[in-house]
Amino acid sequence: MSTPTITPVNGVTQAALVRAAKGTPTAPDPSTPMGIRVVTAPTGSTAPAGGIEQLLALAQDSEAGRTRQLAERIGALVTELTGRLQAEQAAEARRRELAEKEAKLTAELAELRQRLGSGPEAAAHRAAIRQWAQANGYAVRERGRIPRNVVQAWAAATGSEVTR
């Protein structure tokens, strides 16, 4: 009677088949994480010249089911990644646009405040009017709007121009 010939199947070594036939448990190789077998391309082979799209197309036409499955998953991931990158680029463009609008509105607000008499310079100006009004017998409150007649009298007395 002849001895059976053991041939490697799916990358399984002959020693692994002998261990399995004897009932000896096989432990995964410690150099491979979680028993995952890493397959490397033969030396001298290169990726297709067409890039990842051509590589995925070749993999989807493969006879091996696992290769087709991986190609499908990778294709979905590439599509998701492309969508996310486009969304990030659109969001960044929108952020730049909003920053430009904010800067423009801030400049307009500063100009309006200056024309309308609000801000630190205007506060000092109003304090000077109040001081003049109290010294000249006008009744003005410490806070709030200064009456128009007081402002006009101050402008006439000091030769200043009324801004409102």
DSSP file (Angstrom, degrees, kcal/mol; ACC not computed):
  #  RESIDUE AA STRUCTURE BP1 BP2  ACC     N-H-->O    O-->H-N    N-H-->O    O-->H-N    TCO  KAPPA ALPHA  PHI   PSI    X-CA   Y-CA   Z-CA
    1    1 A M              0   0    0      0, 0.0     2,-0.2     0, 0.0     0, 0.0   0.000 360.0 360.0 360.0 140.0    0.0    0.0    0.0
    2    2 A S        -     0   0    0      1,-0.1     0, 0.0     0, 0.0     0, 0.0  -0.584 360.0-110.7 -94.2 155.3    1.3    3.4   -0.9
    3    3 A T        -     0   0    0     -2,-0.2    -1,-0.1     1,-0.1     2,-0.1  -0.609  37.7-107.9 -83.3 141.6    1.5    6.4    1.4
    4    4 A P        -     0   0    0      0, 0.0     2,-0.5     0, 0.0    -1,-0.1  -0.377  27.8-126.1 -69.3 148.0   -0.8    9.3    0.6
    5    5 A T        -     0   0    0     -2,-0.1     2,-0.6     2,-0.0     0, 0.0  -0.823  18.5-150.9 -94.8 128.3    0.7   12.4   -0.8
    6    6 A I        -     0   0    0     -2,-0.5     8,-0.1     0, 0.0    12,-0.0  -0.880  13.9-171.9-102.9 125.3   -0.1   15.6    1.1
    7    7 A T        -     0   0    0     -2,-0.6     5,-0.1     6,-0.1     2,-0.1  -0.918  30.4-104.2-116.3 143.4   -0.2   18.8   -0.9
    8    8 A P        -     0   0    0      0, 0.0     2,-0.4     0, 0.0     5,-0.1  -0.379  35.3-160.6 -63.9 139.8   -0.5   22.3    0.5
    9    9 A V    >   -     0   0    0      3,-0.3     3,-2.0     1,-0.1     0, 0.0  -0.987  65.6 -10.0-125.1 132.7   -4.0   23.8    0.0
   10   10 A N  T 3  S-     0   0    0     -2,-0.4    -1,-0.1     1,-0.3     3,-0.1   0.857 131.3 -48.9  51.4  42.4   -4.8   27.6    0.2
   11   11 A G  T 3  S+     0   0    0      1,-0.3     2,-0.4    -3,-0.1    -1,-0.3   0.539  99.9 141.7  80.3   5.9   -1.3   28.4    1.5
   12   12 A V    <   -     0   0    0     -3,-2.0    -3,-0.3    -5,-0.1    -1,-0.3  -0.673  48.3-128.6 -83.1 132.6   -1.4   25.8    4.3
   13   13 A T     >  -     0   0    0     -2,-0.4     4,-1.6    -5,-0.1     3,-0.1  -0.328  16.5-114.4 -78.2 162.7    2.0   24.2    4.7
   14   14 A Q  H  > S+     0   0    0      1,-0.2     4,-2.1     2,-0.2     5,-0.2   0.875 116.6  56.6 -63.3 -38.2    2.6   20.4    4.7
   15   15 A A  H  > S+     0   0    0      1,-0.2     4,-2.3     2,-0.2    -1,-0.2   0.868 105.1  51.9 -63.0 -36.2    3.6   20.5    8.4
   16   16 A A  H  > S+     0   0    0      2,-0.2     4,-2.1     1,-0.2    -1,-0.2   0.880 108.6  50.6 -68.1 -37.3    0.3   22.1    9.3
   17   17 A L  H  X S+     0   0    0     -4,-1.6     4,-2.3     2,-0.2    -2,-0.2   0.888 110.0  50.1 -66.6 -38.7   -1.6   19.4    7.5
   18   18 A V  H  X S+     0   0    0     -4,-2.1     4,-1.9     2,-0.2     6,-0.2   0.930 110.6  49.3 -65.0 -44.9    0.4   16.7    9.3
   19   19 A R  H  X>S+     0   0    0     -4,-2.3     5,-2.2     1,-0.2     4,-0.7   0.903 111.8  49.2 -60.2 -40.9   -0.4   18.4   12.7
   20   20 A A  H ><5S+     0   0    0     -4,-2.1     3,-0.6     1,-0.2    -1,-0.2   0.888 109.5  51.6 -66.1 -38.4   -4.1   18.6   11.8
   21   21 A A  H 3<5S+     0   0    0     -4,-2.3    -1,-0.2     1,-0.2    -2,-0.2   0.843 110.9  48.0 -67.7 -32.6   -4.1   14.9   10.8
   22   22 A K  H 3<5S-     0   0    0     -4,-1.9    -1,-0.2    -5,-0.1    -2,-0.2   0.581 115.9-115.8 -82.5  -9.6   -2.5   13.9   14.1
   23   23 A G  T <<5 +     0   0    0     -4,-0.7    -3,-0.2    -3,-0.6    -2,-0.1   0.602  64.5 147.9  84.6  10.9   -5.0   16.0   16.0
   24   24 A T      < -     0   0    0     -5,-2.2    -1,-0.3    -6,-0.2    -2,-0.1  -0.686  51.4-119.1 -79.9 125.5   -2.4   18.4   17.3
   25   25 A P        -     0   0    0      0, 0.0     2,-0.5     0, 0.0    -1,-0.1  -0.360  23.1-136.9 -66.2 144.6   -3.9   21.8   17.7
   26   26 A T        -     0   0    0     -2,-0.0     3,-0.0    -6,-0.0   -10,-0.0  -0.888  11.2-152.3-105.1 128.3   -2.2   24.5   15.6
   27   27 A A        -     0   0    0     -2,-0.5     8,-0.0     1,-0.1     2,-0.0  -0.734  30.0-101.6 -93.6 145.5   -1.5   27.8   17.1
   28   28 A P        -     0   0    0      0, 0.0    -1,-0.1     0, 0.0     6,-0.1  -0.330  45.6 -93.4 -64.9 150.4   -1.3   30.9   14.9
   29   29 A D    >   -     0   0    0      1,-0.2     3,-2.0     6,-0.1     6,-0.4  -0.465  30.0-137.8 -63.3 126.0    2.1   32.1   14.0
   30   30 A P  T 3  S+     0   0    0      0, 0.0    -1,-0.2     0, 0.0     4,-0.1   0.716 100.7  64.2 -62.7 -18.6    3.1   34.8   16.6
   31   31 A S  T 3  S+     0   0    0      2,-0.1    -2,-0.1     1,-0.0     0, 0.0   0.664  94.4  68.2 -79.5 -13.9    4.5   36.9   13.8
   32   32 A T  S X  S-     0   0    0     -3,-2.0     3,-1.4     5,-0.0     2,-0.2  -0.921  93.3-117.7-106.4 126.3    1.1   37.3   12.2
   33   33 A P  G >  S-     0   0    0      0, 0.0     3,-2.4     0, 0.0    -2,-0.1  -0.418  88.6 -14.9 -66.3 128.3   -1.5   39.3   14.2
   34   34 A M  G 3  S-     0   0    0      1,-0.3     3,-0.1    -2,-0.2    -5,-0.0   0.746 122.1 -65.4  51.7  30.3   -4.5   37.3   15.2
   35   35 A G  G <  S+     0   0    0     -3,-1.4     2,-0.4    -6,-0.4    -1,-0.3   0.631  90.7 153.3  73.5  13.5   -3.6   34.6   12.8
   36   36 A I    <   -     0   0    0     -3,-2.4     2,-0.5    -7,-0.1    -1,-0.2  -0.633  39.9-136.9 -80.0 127.5   -4.2   36.8    9.8
   37   37 A R        -     0   0    0     -2,-0.4     2,-0.6    -3,-0.1    -1,-0.0  -0.731  11.6-147.6 -87.9 127.4   -2.1   35.7    6.9
   38   38 A V        -     0   0    0     -2,-0.5     2,-0.5     2,-0.0    -1,-0.0  -0.841   9.7-158.7 -97.4 124.6   -0.4   38.5    5.0
   39   39 A V        -     0   0    0     -2,-0.6     2,-0.3     0, 0.0    -2,-0.0  -0.893   6.5-163.4-105.8 128.7    0.0   37.9    1.3
   40   40 A T        -     0   0    0     -2,-0.5     3,-0.1     1,-0.0    -2,-0.0  -0.818  24.6-107.0-110.3 152.4    2.6   39.8   -0.6
   41   41 A A        -     0   0    0     -2,-0.3     3,-0.1     1,-0.1    -1,-0.0  -0.402  44.8 -94.2 -72.3 150.3    2.9   40.2   -4.3
   42   42 A P    >   -     0   0    0      0, 0.0     3,-1.8     0, 0.0    -1,-0.1  -0.301  52.3 -90.4 -61.7 150.6    5.6   38.4   -6.1
   43   43 A T  T 3  S+     0   0    0      1,-0.2     3,-0.1    -3,-0.1    -3,-0.0  -0.333 112.2  28.8 -63.8 143.2    8.8   40.3   -6.6
   44   44 A G  T 3  S+     0   0    0      1,-0.3     2,-0.3    -3,-0.1    -1,-0.2   0.256  91.7 117.2  91.9 -13.8    8.9   42.3   -9.9
   45   45 A S    <   -     0   0    0     -3,-1.8    -1,-0.3    -4,-0.0     2,-0.3  -0.639  44.7-166.2 -88.1 149.3    5.1   42.7  -10.1
   46   46 A T        -     0   0    0     -2,-0.3     3,-0.1    -3,-0.1    -3,-0.0  -0.865  27.7 -92.6-128.4 163.0    3.7   46.2  -10.0
   47   47 A A        -     0   0    0     -2,-0.3     5,-0.1     1,-0.1    -1,-0.0  -0.346  61.0 -80.3 -68.4 156.0    0.3   47.7   -9.5
   48   48 A P    >   -     0   0    0      0, 0.0     3,-1.4     0, 0.0     7,-0.2  -0.250  35.6-124.6 -59.1 147.4   -1.7   48.4  -12.6
   49   49 A A  T 3  S+     0   0    0      1,-0.3     3,-0.1    -3,-0.1    -2,-0.1   0.728 103.4  69.4 -67.3 -21.7   -0.8   51.6  -14.4
   50   50 A G  T 3  S-     0   0    0      1,-0.3     3,-0.4     2,-0.1     4,-0.3   0.491 100.8-128.9 -79.3  -2.9   -4.4   52.9  -14.3
   51   51 A G    <>  -     0   0    0     -3,-1.4     4,-2.0     1,-0.2    -1,-0.3  -0.474  53.1 -29.8  90.9-162.2   -4.4   53.4  -10.5
   52   52 A I  H  > S+     0   0    0      1,-0.2     4,-2.7     2,-0.2     5,-0.2   0.827 131.4  59.4 -68.0 -33.0   -6.8   52.2   -7.9
   53   53 A E  H  > S+     0   0    0     -3,-0.4     4,-2.1     1,-0.2    -1,-0.2   0.928 109.2  43.4 -62.1 -44.3   -9.8   52.3  -10.2
   54   54 A Q  H  > S+     0   0    0     -4,-0.3     4,-2.5     2,-0.2    -1,-0.2   0.897 112.7  53.0 -68.3 -39.1   -8.2   49.8  -12.6
   55   55 A L  H  X S+     0   0    0     -4,-2.0     4,-2.3     1,-0.2    -2,-0.2   0.920 111.0  46.6 -61.3 -44.3   -7.0   47.7   -9.7
   56   56 A L  H  X S+     0   0    0     -4,-2.7     4,-2.4     2,-0.2    -1,-0.2   0.884 110.7  52.6 -65.8 -38.1  -10.5   47.5   -8.3
   57   57 A A  H  X S+     0   0    0     -4,-2.1     4,-1.1    -5,-0.2    -2,-0.2   0.913 111.0  47.0 -63.6 -41.5  -12.0   46.7  -11.7
   58   58 A L  H  < S+     0   0    0     -4,-2.5     3,-0.3     1,-0.2    -2,-0.2   0.909 112.7  49.6 -64.6 -41.6   -9.5   43.8  -12.1
   59   59 A A  H >< S+     0   0    0     -4,-2.3     3,-1.2     1,-0.2    -2,-0.2   0.866 107.0  54.5 -67.3 -36.2  -10.3   42.6   -8.5
   60   60 A Q  H 3< S+     0   0    0     -4,-2.4    -1,-0.2     1,-0.3    -2,-0.2   0.764 108.3  50.2 -68.9 -23.9  -14.0   42.7   -9.2
   61   61 A D  T 3< S+     0   0    0     -4,-1.1    -1,-0.3    -3,-0.3    -2,-0.2   0.384  88.1 121.0 -91.6   3.7  -13.6   40.5  -12.2
   62   62 A S    <   -     0   0    0     -3,-1.2     6,-0.1    -4,-0.2    -3,-0.1  -0.243  66.4-134.9 -67.5 154.4  -11.5   38.0  -10.3
   63   63 A E  S    S+     0   0    0      4,-0.0     2,-0.4     5,-0.0    -1,-0.1   0.737  83.6  90.6 -78.6 -23.7  -12.6   34.4  -10.0
   64   64 A A     >  -     0   0    0      1,-0.2     4,-1.9    -5,-0.1     5,-0.2  -0.613  68.9-150.7 -79.4 125.8  -11.8   34.4   -6.2
   65   65 A G  H  > S+     0   0    0     -2,-0.4     4,-2.6     1,-0.2     5,-0.2   0.882  95.4  54.3 -62.7 -40.5  -14.9   35.4   -4.2
   66   66 A R  H  > S+     0   0    0      1,-0.2     4,-2.6     2,-0.2    -1,-0.2   0.880 107.4  51.2 -63.5 -37.9  -12.8   36.9   -1.4
   67   67 A T  H  > S+     0   0    0      2,-0.2     4,-2.4     1,-0.2    -1,-0.2   0.912 111.4  47.3 -65.4 -42.6  -11.0   39.1   -3.9
   68   68 A R  H  X S+     0   0    0     -4,-1.9     4,-2.2     2,-0.2    -2,-0.2   0.908 112.2  50.7 -63.6 -41.0  -14.3   40.3   -5.3
   69   69 A Q  H  X S+     0   0    0     -4,-2.6     4,-2.4     2,-0.2    -2,-0.2   0.924 111.7  46.7 -63.5 -44.7  -15.7   40.9   -1.8
   70   70 A L  H  X S+     0   0    0     -4,-2.6     4,-3.1     1,-0.2     5,-0.3   0.902 110.5  53.1 -63.5 -40.7  -12.6   42.9   -0.8
   71   71 A A  H  X S+     0   0    0     -4,-2.4     4,-2.4     1,-0.2    -1,-0.2   0.894 109.7  49.0 -61.8 -39.3  -12.8   44.9   -4.1
   72   72 A E  H  X S+     0   0    0     -4,-2.2     4,-2.2     2,-0.2    -2,-0.2   0.930 113.8  45.3 -65.9 -45.4  -16.4   45.8   -3.3
   73   73 A R  H  X S+     0   0    0     -4,-2.4     4,-2.4     2,-0.2    -2,-0.2   0.923 114.7  47.4 -64.5 -44.5  -15.6   46.9    0.3
   74   74 A I  H  X S+     0   0    0     -4,-3.1     4,-2.8     1,-0.2     5,-0.2   0.908 110.7  52.7 -64.8 -40.7  -12.6   48.9   -0.8
   75   75 A G  H  X S+     0   0    0     -4,-2.4     4,-2.3    -5,-0.3    -1,-0.2   0.910 110.2  48.1 -59.8 -42.6  -14.6   50.5   -3.6
   76   76 A A  H  X S+     0   0    0     -4,-2.2     4,-2.5     2,-0.2    -2,-0.2   0.901 112.4  49.1 -64.6 -40.6  -17.3   51.5   -1.1
   77   77 A L  H  X S+     0   0    0     -4,-2.4     4,-3.0     2,-0.2    -2,-0.2   0.900 110.4  50.3 -65.6 -40.4  -14.6   52.9    1.3
   78   78 A V  H  X S+     0   0    0     -4,-2.8     4,-2.6     2,-0.2    -2,-0.2   0.912 111.5  48.9 -63.6 -41.7  -13.0   54.9   -1.6
   79   79 A T  H  X S+     0   0    0     -4,-2.3     4,-2.3     2,-0.2    -2,-0.2   0.925 113.2  46.8 -63.0 -44.6  -16.5   56.3   -2.5
   80   80 A E  H  X S+     0   0    0     -4,-2.5     4,-2.6     2,-0.2    -2,-0.2   0.921 112.8  49.4 -62.9 -44.4  -17.1   57.2    1.2
   81   81 A L  H  X S+     0   0    0     -4,-3.0     4,-2.6     2,-0.2    -2,-0.2   0.909 110.3  50.6 -62.3 -42.6  -13.7   58.8    1.5
   82   82 A T  H  X S+     0   0    0     -4,-2.6     4,-2.3     1,-0.2    -1,-0.2   0.922 111.6  48.3 -60.8 -44.5  -14.1   60.8   -1.7
   83   83 A G  H  X S+     0   0    0     -4,-2.3     4,-2.4     1,-0.2    -2,-0.2   0.906 111.6  49.3 -62.6 -42.2  -17.5   62.1   -0.4
   84   84 A R  H  X S+     0   0    0     -4,-2.6     4,-2.6     2,-0.2    -2,-0.2   0.908 110.9  49.6 -65.0 -41.4  -16.1   63.0    3.0
   85   85 A L  H  X S+     0   0    0     -4,-2.6     4,-2.4     2,-0.2    -1,-0.2   0.905 111.4  49.1 -64.8 -40.2  -13.2   64.9    1.4
   86   86 A Q  H  X S+     0   0    0     -4,-2.3     4,-2.4     2,-0.2    -1,-0.2   0.905 111.6  49.5 -64.5 -40.4  -15.5   66.8   -0.9
   87   87 A A  H  X S+     0   0    0     -4,-2.4     4,-2.5     2,-0.2    -2,-0.2   0.902 111.1  49.6 -64.9 -40.6  -17.7   67.6    2.1
   88   88 A E  H  X S+     0   0    0     -4,-2.6     4,-2.5     2,-0.2    -2,-0.2   0.901 111.1  49.4 -64.2 -40.8  -14.7   68.8    4.0
   89   89 A Q  H  X S+     0   0    0     -4,-2.4     4,-2.3     2,-0.2    -2,-0.2   0.905 112.1  48.0 -65.2 -40.8  -13.5   71.0    1.1
   90   90 A A  H  X S+     0   0    0     -4,-2.4     4,-2.3     2,-0.2    -2,-0.2   0.905 112.3  49.3 -65.0 -41.0  -17.0   72.5    0.8
   91   91 A A  H  X S+     0   0    0     -4,-2.5     4,-2.5     2,-0.2    -2,-0.2   0.901 110.9  49.8 -65.0 -40.8  -17.2   73.2    4.5
   92   92 A E  H  X S+     0   0    0     -4,-2.5     4,-2.3     2,-0.2    -2,-0.2   0.903 110.5  49.8 -65.0 -41.0  -13.7   74.8    4.4
   93   93 A A  H  X S+     0   0    0     -4,-2.3     4,-2.4     1,-0.2    -2,-0.2   0.905 111.6  49.1 -62.8 -40.8  -14.8   77.0    1.5
   94   94 A R  H  X S+     0   0    0     -4,-2.3     4,-2.7     2,-0.2    -2,-0.2   0.893 109.4  52.1 -65.4 -40.3  -17.9   78.0    3.4
   95   95 A R  H  X S+     0   0    0     -4,-2.5     4,-2.4     2,-0.2    -2,-0.2   0.912 110.9  47.6 -61.8 -42.7  -15.8   78.8    6.5
   96   96 A R  H  X S+     0   0    0     -4,-2.3     4,-2.3     2,-0.2    -2,-0.2   0.924 112.3  49.6 -63.4 -43.5  -13.6   81.0    4.5
   97   97 A E  H  X S+     0   0    0     -4,-2.4     4,-2.2     1,-0.2    -2,-0.2   0.919 112.4  47.0 -61.4 -44.4  -16.6   82.7    2.9
   98   98 A L  H  X S+     0   0    0     -4,-2.7     4,-2.7     2,-0.2    -1,-0.2   0.873 110.0  53.4 -66.1 -37.0  -18.2   83.3    6.3
   99   99 A A  H  X S+     0   0    0     -4,-2.4     4,-2.3     2,-0.2    -1,-0.2   0.902 109.4  48.7 -64.4 -40.4  -14.9   84.6    7.7
  100  100 A E  H  X S+     0   0    0     -4,-2.3     4,-2.2     2,-0.2    -2,-0.2   0.921 112.7  47.5 -64.5 -43.3  -14.7   87.1    4.9
  101  101 A K  H  X S+     0   0    0     -4,-2.2     4,-2.8     1,-0.2    -2,-0.2   0.893 110.9  52.1 -64.2 -39.5  -18.3   88.2    5.5
  102  102 A E  H  X S+     0   0    0     -4,-2.7     4,-2.5     2,-0.2    -2,-0.2   0.917 109.7  48.5 -62.6 -43.4  -17.7   88.5    9.2
  103  103 A A  H  X S+     0   0    0     -4,-2.3     4,-2.0     2,-0.2    -1,-0.2   0.912 112.7  48.5 -63.3 -41.8  -14.6   90.8    8.6
  104  104 A K  H  X S+     0   0    0     -4,-2.2     4,-2.2     1,-0.2    -2,-0.2   0.932 113.3  46.5 -64.0 -45.8  -16.7   92.9    6.2
  105  105 A L  H  X S+     0   0    0     -4,-2.8     4,-2.7     1,-0.2    -2,-0.2   0.865 110.0  54.1 -65.6 -36.2  -19.6   93.2    8.7
  106  106 A T  H  X S+     0   0    0     -4,-2.5     4,-2.2     2,-0.2    -1,-0.2   0.909 109.7  47.6 -63.3 -41.8  -17.2   94.0   11.6
  107  107 A A  H  X S+     0   0    0     -4,-2.0     4,-2.1     2,-0.2    -2,-0.2   0.911 112.8  48.6 -65.7 -41.8  -15.7   96.9    9.5
  108  108 A E  H  X S+     0   0    0     -4,-2.2     4,-2.6     2,-0.2    -2,-0.2   0.903 110.8  51.0 -64.0 -40.9  -19.1   98.2    8.6
  109  109 A L  H  X S+     0   0    0     -4,-2.7     4,-2.8     2,-0.2    -2,-0.2   0.908 109.4  50.1 -63.4 -42.2  -20.2   98.0   12.3
  110  110 A A  H  X S+     0   0    0     -4,-2.2     4,-1.9     2,-0.2    -1,-0.2   0.903 111.7  48.8 -62.5 -40.9  -17.2   99.9   13.4
  111  111 A E  H  X S+     0   0    0     -4,-2.1     4,-2.2     2,-0.2    -2,-0.2   0.915 112.5  47.7 -65.6 -42.9  -17.9  102.6   10.8
  112  112 A L  H  X S+     0   0    0     -4,-2.6     4,-2.9     1,-0.2    -2,-0.2   0.905 110.3  52.0 -65.1 -41.5  -21.5  102.8   11.8
  113  113 A R  H  X>S+     0   0    0     -4,-2.8     5,-2.9     1,-0.2     4,-1.1   0.891 110.0  49.4 -61.7 -38.4  -20.6  103.1   15.5
  114  114 A Q  H  <5S+     0   0    0     -4,-1.9     3,-0.3    -5,-0.2    -1,-0.2   0.920 114.2  44.7 -67.2 -42.6  -18.2  105.9   14.8
  115  115 A R  H  <5S+     0   0    0     -4,-2.2    -2,-0.2     1,-0.2    -1,-0.2   0.874 116.0  46.8 -68.7 -36.5  -20.8  107.8   12.7
  116  116 A L  H  <5S-     0   0    0     -4,-2.9    -1,-0.2    -5,-0.2    -2,-0.2   0.574 116.1-110.9 -85.7  -8.5  -23.6  107.2   15.3
  117  117 A G  T  <5S+     0   0    0     -4,-1.1     2,-0.3     1,-0.3    -3,-0.2   0.882  70.6 129.1  85.6  39.6  -21.5  108.2   18.3
  118  118 A S      < +     0   0    0     -5,-2.9    -1,-0.3    -6,-0.1     3,-0.2  -0.891  36.6  57.1-120.5 158.3  -21.0  104.9   20.1
  119  119 A G  S  > S-     0   0    0     -2,-0.3     4,-1.9     1,-0.2     5,-0.1  -0.555 100.8 -54.2 112.9 178.3  -17.8  103.4   21.3
  120  120 A P  H  > S+     0   0    0      0, 0.0     4,-1.8     0, 0.0     5,-0.2   0.865 132.4  50.4 -64.8 -38.1  -15.0  104.7   23.6
  121  121 A E  H  > S+     0   0    0      1,-0.2     4,-2.0     2,-0.2    -2,-0.1   0.919 111.9  48.2 -65.9 -42.2  -14.3  107.9   21.7
  122  122 A A  H  > S+     0   0    0      1,-0.2     4,-2.8     2,-0.2    -1,-0.2   0.852 107.3  56.3 -66.8 -34.7  -18.0  108.8   21.7
  123  123 A A  H  X S+     0   0    0     -4,-1.9     4,-2.1     2,-0.2    -1,-0.2   0.914 109.0  46.0 -63.9 -42.2  -18.2  108.0   25.5
  124  124 A A  H  X S+     0   0    0     -4,-1.8     4,-1.9     2,-0.2    -1,-0.2   0.889 112.4  52.1 -65.3 -38.8  -15.5  110.5   26.2
  125  125 A H  H  X S+     0   0    0     -4,-2.0     4,-1.8     2,-0.2    -2,-0.2   0.922 110.3  47.2 -63.6 -45.4  -17.2  113.0   23.9
  126  126 A R  H  X S+     0   0    0     -4,-2.8     4,-2.6     1,-0.2    -1,-0.2   0.866 108.9  55.2 -64.6 -37.3  -20.5  112.6   25.7
  127  127 A A  H  X S+     0   0    0     -4,-2.1     4,-2.3     1,-0.2    -1,-0.2   0.893 107.1  50.3 -63.1 -38.8  -18.8  113.0   29.1
  128  128 A A  H  X S+     0   0    0     -4,-1.9     4,-2.3     2,-0.2    -2,-0.2   0.900 110.5  49.4 -66.1 -40.1  -17.3  116.3   28.0
  129  129 A I  H  X S+     0   0    0     -4,-1.8     4,-2.8     2,-0.2    -2,-0.2   0.920 111.4  49.3 -63.8 -44.1  -20.8  117.5   26.9
  130  130 A R  H  X S+     0   0    0     -4,-2.6     4,-2.6     2,-0.2     5,-0.2   0.913 110.9  49.6 -61.6 -43.5  -22.3  116.4   30.2
  131  131 A Q  H  X S+     0   0    0     -4,-2.3     4,-2.0     1,-0.2    -1,-0.2   0.927 113.3  46.2 -62.9 -44.7  -19.6  118.2   32.2
  132  132 A W  H  X S+     0   0    0     -4,-2.3     4,-1.4     1,-0.2    -2,-0.2   0.919 112.2  51.6 -62.0 -43.9  -20.1  121.4   30.1
  133  133 A A  H  <>S+     0   0    0     -4,-2.8     5,-3.0     1,-0.2     3,-0.2   0.911 111.0  46.6 -62.6 -43.5  -23.9  121.2   30.5
  134  134 A Q  H ><5S+     0   0    0     -4,-2.6     3,-1.0     1,-0.2    -1,-0.2   0.875 111.7  51.8 -66.4 -36.9  -23.7  120.8   34.3
  135  135 A A  H 3<5S+     0   0    0     -4,-2.0    -1,-0.2     1,-0.2    -2,-0.2   0.775 112.3  47.1 -69.2 -25.2  -21.2  123.7   34.5
  136  136 A N  T 3<5S-     0   0    0     -4,-1.4    -1,-0.2    -3,-0.2    -2,-0.2   0.181 123.3 -98.9-105.6  15.7  -23.6  125.9   32.4
  137  137 A G  T < 5S+     0   0    0     -3,-1.0     2,-0.3     1,-0.3    -3,-0.2   0.568  73.9 139.9  86.6  10.4  -26.8  125.1   34.4
  138  138 A Y      < -     0   0    0     -5,-3.0     2,-0.8    -6,-0.2    -1,-0.3  -0.669  52.6-126.1 -86.6 143.3  -28.4  122.4   32.2
  139  139 A A        +     0   0    0     -2,-0.3     2,-0.4    -5,-0.0    11,-0.1  -0.797  42.5 160.4 -91.0 111.1  -30.0  119.4   33.9
  140  140 A V        -     0   0    0     -2,-0.8     2,-0.1   -10,-0.1     6,-0.1  -0.982  34.6-124.2-130.8 144.2  -28.5  116.2   32.5
  141  141 A R        -     0   0    0     -2,-0.4     3,-0.0     4,-0.3   -11,-0.0  -0.403  22.7-118.5 -81.1 162.1  -28.5  112.7   33.9
  142  142 A E  S    S+     0   0    0     -2,-0.1     2,-0.3   -12,-0.0    -1,-0.1   0.804  98.0  27.1 -69.5 -29.3  -25.3  110.7   34.5
  143  143 A R  S    S+     0   0    0      2,-0.1    -2,-0.2     0, 0.0     2,-0.1  -0.868  97.2  39.1-130.2 162.9  -26.5  108.1   32.1
  144  144 A G  S    S-     0   0    0     -2,-0.3     2,-0.2    -4,-0.1    -4,-0.0  -0.410  93.4 -17.2  97.0-171.4  -28.8  107.9   29.1
  145  145 A R        -     0   0    0     -2,-0.1    -4,-0.3     1,-0.1    -2,-0.1  -0.441  57.4-130.8 -75.8 140.1  -29.4  110.2   26.1
  146  146 A I        -     0   0    0     -2,-0.2     5,-0.1    -6,-0.1    -6,-0.1  -0.785  35.6-106.6 -87.5 129.1  -28.4  113.8   26.3
  147  147 A P     >  -     0   0    0      0, 0.0     4,-1.9     0, 0.0     3,-0.5  -0.207  22.5-123.0 -57.7 147.0  -31.3  116.1   25.2
  148  148 A R  H  > S+     0   0    0      1,-0.2     4,-2.9     2,-0.2     5,-0.2   0.875 109.9  56.7 -60.7 -40.8  -30.9  117.6   21.7
  149  149 A N  H  > S+     0   0    0      1,-0.2     4,-2.1     2,-0.2    -1,-0.2   0.863 107.1  50.0 -62.9 -33.5  -31.2  121.2   23.0
  150  150 A V  H  > S+     0   0    0     -3,-0.5     4,-2.5     2,-0.2    -1,-0.2   0.920 111.6  47.6 -68.3 -43.5  -28.2  120.6   25.4
  151  151 A V  H  X S+     0   0    0     -4,-1.9     4,-2.4     2,-0.2    -2,-0.2   0.910 113.2  48.5 -64.2 -41.8  -26.1  119.2   22.5
  152  152 A Q  H  X S+     0   0    0     -4,-2.9     4,-2.4     2,-0.2    -1,-0.2   0.890 111.6  49.4 -66.2 -38.9  -27.0  122.1   20.2
  153  153 A A  H  X S+     0   0    0     -4,-2.1     4,-2.4    -5,-0.2    -2,-0.2   0.915 111.7  49.0 -65.8 -41.4  -26.2  124.6   23.0
  154  154 A W  H  X S+     0   0    0     -4,-2.5     4,-2.5     2,-0.2     6,-0.4   0.913 111.5  49.8 -61.2 -43.4  -22.8  122.9   23.6
  155  155 A A  H  X>S+     0   0    0     -4,-2.4     4,-1.6     1,-0.2     5,-0.8   0.904 112.5  46.8 -64.4 -41.5  -22.1  122.9   19.8
  156  156 A A  H  <5S+     0   0    0     -4,-2.4    -1,-0.2     1,-0.2    -2,-0.2   0.899 115.1  46.4 -67.5 -39.2  -23.0  126.6   19.6
  157  157 A A  H  <5S+     0   0    0     -4,-2.4    -2,-0.2     1,-0.2    -1,-0.2   0.859 122.3  33.8 -72.4 -35.9  -20.9  127.5   22.6
  158  158 A T  H  <5S-     0   0    0     -4,-2.5    -1,-0.2    -5,-0.2    -2,-0.2   0.551 103.7-120.9 -98.6  -9.0  -17.8  125.5   21.7
  159  159 A G  T  <5 +     0   0    0     -4,-1.6    -3,-0.2    -5,-0.2    -4,-0.1   0.686  65.3 142.4  77.0  17.0  -18.0  125.9   17.9
  160  160 A S      < -     0   0    0     -5,-0.8     2,-0.4    -6,-0.4    -1,-0.2  -0.404  52.7-111.2 -87.2 167.1  -18.2  122.2   17.4
  161  161 A E        -     0   0    0     -2,-0.1     2,-0.5    -3,-0.1    -1,-0.1  -0.814  22.9-125.0-100.6 138.8  -20.4  120.3   14.9
  162  162 A V        -     0   0    0     -2,-0.4   -10,-0.0     1,-0.1   -11,-0.0  -0.706  15.8-160.0 -82.2 127.6  -23.4  118.3   15.9
  163  163 A T              0   0    0     -2,-0.5    -1,-0.1     1,-0.2   -46,-0.0   0.733 360.0 360.0 -83.5 -21.7  -23.0  114.7   14.5
  164  164 A R              0   0    0    -47,-0.0    -1,-0.2   -48,-0.0    -2,-0.1   0.395 360.0 360.0-122.1 360.0  -26.7  113.8   14.7
